[in-house]
Amino acid sequence: MSHIVKIKSIDHVTHDVLQVVTEKPAGYVYTPGQATDVSVNKPGWENELRAFTFTSLPDKDYIEFTIKTYPERDGVTNQLLQLKHGDELILHDVFGDIAYKGEGVFIAGGAGVTPFIAIFRYLQANNQVGNNKLIFANKTRADIIHEADFKRLLGKNFINILSHEQAEDCAYGYISEAFLKENMPENAPYVYLCGPPPMMDAVESHLKNLDIPDERVVKEGF
Ligand SMILES: Cc1cc2nc3c(=O)[nH]c(=O)nc-3n(C[C@H](O)[C@H](O)[C@H](O)COP(=O)(O)OP(=O)(O)OC[C@H]3O[C@@H](n4cnc5c(N)ncnc54)[C@H](O)[C@@H]3O)c2cc1C
């Protein structure tokens, strides 16, 4: 079943990431970490579906998405850049493999942090942040989504690694096996992983080499 919803607000949270807040259809249900297929309710774009993760909590009376845009491609996110308050989106099926199962380490690449935004907001609302840790890989510091919020929430359990820029308090390079060994808590019950396919492939192979069993890895490719 699909739902047409109006945009309540649309703002940049980084140079290329939008925070889109929409109405919430009555009785709409999802869990933190899940996503929905979304299209733009504009002639020619209604059937161009793209997956975006809910970054709002399910008990709110609105829906929030946090969306990295690709203005250089004639795709859906370029269309989103043209939208304003009152324009409409179509929400399609809700789905997703990521859900909180227990304490662990969250490893995100770029917009792959979106399911973890929802989960950390859920943990914060329920006083369950505990010793959960976030390793966040980006190209440059300007790409880090909600850096100040994560820093405030997680303190030393918020680790940044940048591949294209050397910056204070951030590791430099790509996530390697040695980096994971150094930064992953011993025996973390769960490893949550989300990011673009090349990053997922690399990190999954590091996790195998570190003898992390598949059943302790919760993941979704973007
Ligand atoms: C379950 C799930 C949840 C997701 N949640 C979010 C979210 O919350 N926020 C978010 O920002 N993204 C999310 N994504 C990713 C998002 O769906 C894609 O980035 C989106 O489809 C881009 O749409 P587009 O029409 O602008 O790009 P398109 O042009 O349709 O490109 C779609 C995909 O094709 C690939 N691609 C096409 N052309 C190129 C190129 N020239 N160079 C490199 N790659 C290329 C990329 O992988 C890109 O993501 C999610 C994906 C999945 C599967």
The ligand as a Tripos MOL2 file, in Angstrom:
@<TRIPOS>MOLECULE
LIG
   53    58     1     0     0
SMALL
NO_CHARGES

@<TRIPOS>ATOM
      1 C1         17.5710   -0.3370    2.4580 C.3       1 LIG1
      2 C2         18.2060    0.9380    1.9600 C.ar      1 LIG1
      3 C3         18.0700    2.1010    2.7080 C.ar      1 LIG1
      4 C4         18.6440    3.2910    2.2430 C.ar      1 LIG1
      5 N1         18.5300    4.4280    3.0320 N.ar      1 LIG1
      6 C5         19.1280    5.5750    2.6290 C.ar      1 LIG1
      7 C6         19.0380    6.7540    3.4320 C.ar      1 LIG1
      8 O1         18.4050    6.7790    4.4860 O.2       1 LIG1
      9 N2         19.6750    7.8610    2.9990 N.ar      1 LIG1
     10 C7         20.3930    7.8760    1.8310 C.ar      1 LIG1
     11 O2         20.9630    8.9290    1.5000 O.2       1 LIG1
     12 N3         20.4850    6.7870    1.0380 N.ar      1 LIG1
     13 C8         19.8560    5.6310    1.4030 C.ar      1 LIG1
     14 N4         19.9400    4.5320    0.6030 N.ar      1 LIG1
     15 C9         20.6070    4.6480   -0.7000 C.3       1 LIG1
     16 C10        19.6560    5.3040   -1.6870 C.3       1 LIG1
     17 O3         18.5390    4.4410   -1.9300 O.3       1 LIG1
     18 C11        20.3790    5.6090   -3.0340 C.3       1 LIG1
     19 O4         21.4710    6.4110   -2.8080 O.3       1 LIG1
     20 C12        19.4180    6.3090   -3.9620 C.3       1 LIG1
     21 O5         18.8520    5.2980   -4.7420 O.3       1 LIG1
     22 C13        20.0260    7.3420   -4.8480 C.3       1 LIG1
     23 O6         19.0110    7.7320   -5.7260 O.3       1 LIG1
     24 P1         19.2510    8.5900   -7.0230 P.3       1 LIG1
     25 O7         18.0370    8.4200   -7.8570 O.co2     1 LIG1
     26 O8         19.6160    9.9820   -6.6660 O.co2     1 LIG1
     27 O9         20.5170    7.9370   -7.6560 O.3       1 LIG1
     28 P2         20.5890    6.9120   -8.8750 P.3       1 LIG1
     29 O10        21.1140    7.6660  -10.0340 O.co2     1 LIG1
     30 O11        19.3530    6.1290   -9.0370 O.co2     1 LIG1
     31 O12        21.6740    5.9120   -8.3600 O.3       1 LIG1
     32 C14        21.2970    4.8070   -7.6040 C.3       1 LIG1
     33 C15        22.5390    4.0310   -7.1930 C.3       1 LIG1
     34 O13        23.2810    3.6550   -8.3390 O.3       1 LIG1
     35 C16        24.6680    3.7660   -8.1180 C.3       1 LIG1
     36 N5         25.2340    4.7060   -9.1320 N.ar      1 LIG1
     37 C17        24.5910    5.1520  -10.2350 C.ar      1 LIG1
     38 N6         25.3750    5.9690  -10.9470 N.ar      1 LIG1
     39 C18        26.5430    6.0610  -10.3050 C.ar      1 LIG1
     40 C19        27.7580    6.7760  -10.5540 C.ar      1 LIG1
     41 N7         27.9270    7.5530  -11.6050 N.pl3     1 LIG1
     42 N8         28.7560    6.6490   -9.6440 N.ar      1 LIG1
     43 C20        28.6050    5.8830   -8.5670 C.ar      1 LIG1
     44 N9         27.4790    5.1610   -8.3010 N.ar      1 LIG1
     45 C21        26.4680    5.2530   -9.1530 C.ar      1 LIG1
     46 C22        24.8250    4.2300   -6.7000 C.3       1 LIG1
     47 O14        25.0570    3.0830   -5.8860 O.3       1 LIG1
     48 C23        23.4780    4.8310   -6.3190 C.3       1 LIG1
     49 O15        23.1760    4.6940   -4.9480 O.3       1 LIG1
     50 C24        19.3630    3.3290    1.0270 C.ar      1 LIG1
     51 C25        19.4660    2.1450    0.2670 C.ar      1 LIG1
     52 C26        18.9140    0.9700    0.7250 C.ar      1 LIG1
     53 C27        19.0560   -0.2660   -0.1050 C.3       1 LIG1
@<TRIPOS>BOND
     1     1     2 1
     2     2     3 ar
     3     2    52 ar
     4     3     4 ar
     5     4     5 ar
     6     4    50 ar
     7     5     6 ar
     8     6     7 ar
     9     6    13 1
    10     7     8 2
    11     7     9 ar
    12     9    10 ar
    13    10    11 2
    14    10    12 ar
    15    12    13 ar
    16    13    14 ar
    17    14    15 1
    18    14    50 ar
    19    15    16 1
    20    16    17 1
    21    16    18 1
    22    18    19 1
    23    18    20 1
    24    20    21 1
    25    20    22 1
    26    22    23 1
    27    23    24 1
    28    24    25 2
    29    24    26 1
    30    24    27 1
    31    27    28 1
    32    28    29 2
    33    28    30 1
    34    28    31 1
    35    31    32 1
    36    32    33 1
    37    33    34 1
    38    33    48 1
    39    34    35 1
    40    35    36 1
    41    35    46 1
    42    36    37 ar
    43    36    45 ar
    44    37    38 ar
    45    38    39 ar
    46    39    40 ar
    47    39    45 ar
    48    40    41 1
    49    40    42 ar
    50    42    43 ar
    51    43    44 ar
    52    44    45 ar
    53    46    47 1
    54    46    48 1
    55    48    49 1
    56    50    51 ar
    57    51    52 ar
    58    52    53 1
@<TRIPOS>SUBSTRUCTURE
     1 LIG1         1 GROUP 0 **** ****
